[in-house]
Amino acid sequence: MNTVTNVRLTTAVKSNASLYKQVEDAFSILSALDLVNHINVIDRKKLTIRQLFQQDTTPLIVFESSGPKLYFTAETPIYFHLDTVKVKLQLMKQNKQPVLVEMVDYVAKDLPSFNFVDGTMGFGRDSYLILKTFKQATIYAIEQHPLIHYVISEGMKRYLDEETYKRIHFINDDYNKWVKRHPEVLDLLYLDNMFERTLDENDRMGELSKMTGTNQEIVSVSDYKYLIVKAHYKSPSFKKLKVTQCIRKSTKTHYGLKINHKRLGH
């Protein structure tokens, strides 16, 4: 996937010293990345997002008081938001566990500590859910696209206290390459294949899928202890990665689990 990119940085129409400082910080951080060619800081004035894209179609990061938002087009921003995670956390207080939490709990509830490697971070909601639910978990959240990695990691940081933040590592890298270099941390490997062409491309997830590479090649590795896959129920990923698909008749989203008995020593 070609993720080399240019980017524009600006603030909300109503700006302040804090937002200008965030633009400066972002310029420094993004300038150091090999995958970012050119960064242009622009004066927002009173222009709308649509007007900014009429002038230039380069990706745009807008810094607002609620966090940075990334626009590849004028219509649909990508940013970190609790939305569905907040609902899931509330349901858990009523002893209604999300499927992902149930599966992680099944394999890791008796472990004093474990690593959760999210090979497809995307919006970061699953990484955040596991981070908040399992206090013994260390999260490795991998996102290859440099701009998506930046806005999601910066946005999520706003919701984490200092101690919780120490348990998550945001990684801007190709998943396939990174996991091969770090087999020692692959306790629980999680792959969300919902970026395949089974999505509504007009919503935020569809926008994300177009930018992260539709039908991105996910190469199976053998060094994990447990593999959890999330995908559309018709996805070939379950068979390709040789996981046991958990059938859920009420939803198009299914999960799969595979236990690596060789890695576990039995």
C-alpha positions in Angstrom: 0.0 0.0 0.0 1.4 3.4 -1.0 1.0 5.7 2.0 3.5 8.5 1.1 1.5 11.7 1.4 1.5 15.5 1.6 -0.7 17.2 4.2 -2.1 20.6 5.1 -2.5 21.8 8.7 -4.9 24.4 10.0 -7.1 25.3 13.0 -10.8 25.6 13.6 -12.3 28.9 12.5 -12.4 30.0 16.2 -8.8 29.5 17.1 -6.6 30.2 20.1 -3.0 29.9 21.3 -3.4 26.2 22.3 -4.6 25.2 18.8 -1.7 27.1 17.1 0.7 25.3 19.4 -0.9 21.9 18.4 -0.3 22.9 14.7 3.4 23.6 15.5 3.8 20.4 17.4 2.1 18.4 14.6 4.4 20.0 12.0 7.5 18.9 14.0 6.2 15.3 14.5 5.0 14.8 10.9 8.1 16.4 9.4 10.2 13.6 11.0 8.2 10.9 9.2 9.6 9.4 6.0 6.1 8.8 4.6 5.2 12.5 4.8 6.6 14.5 1.8 5.4 18.0 2.3 3.5 19.9 5.1 1.8 23.2 4.4 0.5 25.2 7.4 -2.5 27.3 6.1 -4.4 30.2 7.6 -8.0 29.0 8.1 -9.6 32.5 8.0 -13.3 31.9 7.8 -13.2 29.3 5.0 -15.3 26.2 5.2 -13.8 22.7 4.8 -15.5 22.5 1.3 -13.9 25.8 0.3 -10.5 24.6 1.5 -10.8 21.5 -0.8 -11.9 23.7 -3.7 -8.5 25.4 -3.4 -6.5 22.3 -2.9 -7.3 18.5 -2.7 -4.3 17.7 -0.4 -5.3 15.9 2.8 -6.1 18.3 5.6 -5.8 18.0 9.4 -7.9 20.5 11.3 -7.1 21.1 15.0 -10.1 21.7 17.1 -10.6 21.9 20.9 -12.0 18.4 20.8 -8.9 17.0 19.0 -7.5 16.8 15.4 -9.7 15.8 12.5 -8.3 14.4 9.2 -10.0 15.1 5.9 -9.2 13.3 2.7 -12.3 14.9 1.2 -14.6 17.7 2.3 -17.3 15.3 3.4 -16.2 12.8 6.0 -13.5 13.4 8.7 -11.5 10.7 10.4 -10.9 11.2 14.1 -10.9 9.4 17.5 -14.3 9.4 19.1 -15.7 7.2 21.9 -19.2 6.8 20.3 -19.8 3.0 20.2 -17.1 2.4 22.8 -18.9 4.5 25.3 -22.0 2.5 24.7 -20.2 -0.8 25.2 -18.6 0.3 28.4 -22.0 1.3 29.8 -23.5 -2.0 28.8 -20.6 -3.8 30.6 -21.8 -2.2 33.8 -25.0 -4.2 33.2 -23.0 -7.4 32.7 -23.5 -7.3 28.9 -20.1 -7.9 27.5 -19.1 -7.1 23.9 -18.0 -10.1 21.9 -14.4 -9.0 21.6 -14.2 -8.6 25.4 -15.8 -12.0 25.9 -13.2 -13.6 23.6 -10.2 -11.8 25.2 -11.6 -12.7 28.7 -11.8 -16.4 27.6 -8.2 -16.6 26.7 -6.6 -14.1 29.1 -8.7 -13.8 32.2 -6.3 -15.8 34.4 -3.1 -14.2 33.0 -1.4 -11.7 35.3 -0.4 -9.7 32.2 -0.6 -10.0 28.4 0.1 -8.1 25.2 -2.8 -7.3 22.9 -1.5 -6.5 19.4 -4.1 -4.6 17.3 -2.7 -5.1 13.8 -5.4 -2.9 12.2 -5.9 0.0 14.6 -8.1 2.1 12.3 -10.3 4.3 14.6 -8.6 2.8 17.7 -11.9 2.0 19.4 -11.1 -1.7 19.9 -7.7 -0.9 21.3 -9.3 1.6 23.7 -11.9 -0.9 24.8 -9.4 -3.6 25.7 -7.1 -1.0 27.3 -9.9 0.2 29.6 -11.3 -3.2 30.3 -8.2 -5.3 31.0 -5.9 -3.5 33.5 -3.2 -6.2 33.0 -3.1 -5.6 29.2 -0.4 -3.8 27.3 -1.7 -2.6 23.9 0.3 -2.4 20.7 -1.9 -0.4 18.2 -0.5 -0.6 14.6 -1.6 1.8 11.8 0.4 2.1 8.6 -1.0 5.4 7.2 0.9 8.2 8.9 -1.9 10.7 9.0 -4.5 8.3 10.3 -2.0 7.1 12.9 -1.3 10.7 14.0 -4.9 11.9 14.4 -6.2 8.7 16.1 -3.3 8.4 18.6 -3.4 12.1 19.4 -7.2 12.0 19.8 -7.1 9.0 22.0 -4.4 10.4 24.3 -7.0 13.0 25.5 -9.1 10.2 27.1 -6.2 8.5 28.9 -4.8 9.2 32.3 -1.0 9.0 32.8 -1.0 5.4 34.1 -3.3 4.1 31.4 -1.3 5.9 28.7 1.8 3.9 29.8 0.1 0.7 28.7 -0.5 1.6 25.1 2.1 1.9 22.3 1.0 3.6 19.1 3.0 2.2 16.1 3.1 3.7 12.7 4.3 0.8 10.6 3.2 -1.9 8.2 1.5 -4.7 10.2 3.1 -7.5 8.2 6.6 -6.2 8.7 6.2 -5.2 12.4 4.8 -8.5 13.7 7.6 -10.4 12.0 10.2 -8.2 13.8 8.5 -8.5 17.2 7.3 -12.1 17.6 8.1 -12.0 21.3 5.1 -9.7 22.1 2.5 -11.6 20.1 0.4 -13.0 23.0 -2.9 -12.0 21.5 -3.0 -10.8 17.9 -6.2 -9.0 16.8 -7.1 -8.3 13.2 -10.2 -6.3 12.2 -10.8 -7.0 8.5 -13.8 -4.7 8.3 -12.0 -2.6 5.8 -12.9 -5.1 3.0 -15.4 -4.2 0.3 -18.4 -5.2 2.5 -18.9 -1.7 3.9 -21.0 1.3 3.2 -18.3 3.5 1.7 -20.3 6.7 2.5 -19.8 6.5 6.2 -16.7 7.1 8.4 -15.7 3.5 8.3 -16.0 3.4 4.6 -13.9 6.5 4.3 -11.3 4.9 6.5 -11.3 1.7 4.4 -10.6 3.6 1.2 -7.6 5.3 2.7 -6.1 2.3 4.5 -6.2 0.2 1.3 -9.3 -1.8 0.4 -8.6 -5.5 0.4 -5.2 -4.8 2.1 -3.2 -8.0 2.2 -3.0 -9.4 5.7 -0.3 -12.1 5.9 -0.8 -14.8 8.6 2.0 -15.3 11.1 2.6 -18.3 13.3 4.2 -16.7 16.4 1.1 -15.6 18.2 -0.4 -17.5 21.1 -4.0 -16.5 20.2 -5.5 -14.9 17.1 -8.8 -13.1 17.0 -10.3 -12.0 13.7 -13.2 -9.6 13.2 -14.7 -9.5 9.7 -17.9 -9.5 7.6 -19.6 -12.8 7.8 -18.9 -13.5 4.1 -15.2 -12.6 4.4 -12.7 -15.1 3.1 -10.4 -14.1 6.0 -11.7 -16.7 8.3 -10.8 -19.5 6.0 -7.6 -17.9 4.9 -6.3 -17.4 8.4 -7.7 -20.8 9.5 -9.7 -19.5 12.5 -12.9 -20.9 13.9 -15.7 -18.6 12.8 -18.2 -17.7 15.6 -21.6 -17.5 13.9 -23.8 -14.6 15.0 -27.1 -14.8 13.2 -28.2 -11.3 14.3 -25.3 -9.4 12.8 -23.1 -9.3 9.7 -20.0 -8.9 11.8 -18.5 -12.2 12.9 -15.4 -13.0 15.0 -13.0 -15.9 14.7 -10.6 -17.5 17.2 -7.5 -19.6 16.7 -5.3 -21.0 19.5 -1.6 -21.7 18.7 -1.0 -24.8 20.8 2.6 -25.0 19.7 3.4 -21.5 21.1 1.6 -22.3 24.3 3.6 -25.5 24.7 0.8 -28.0 24.6 
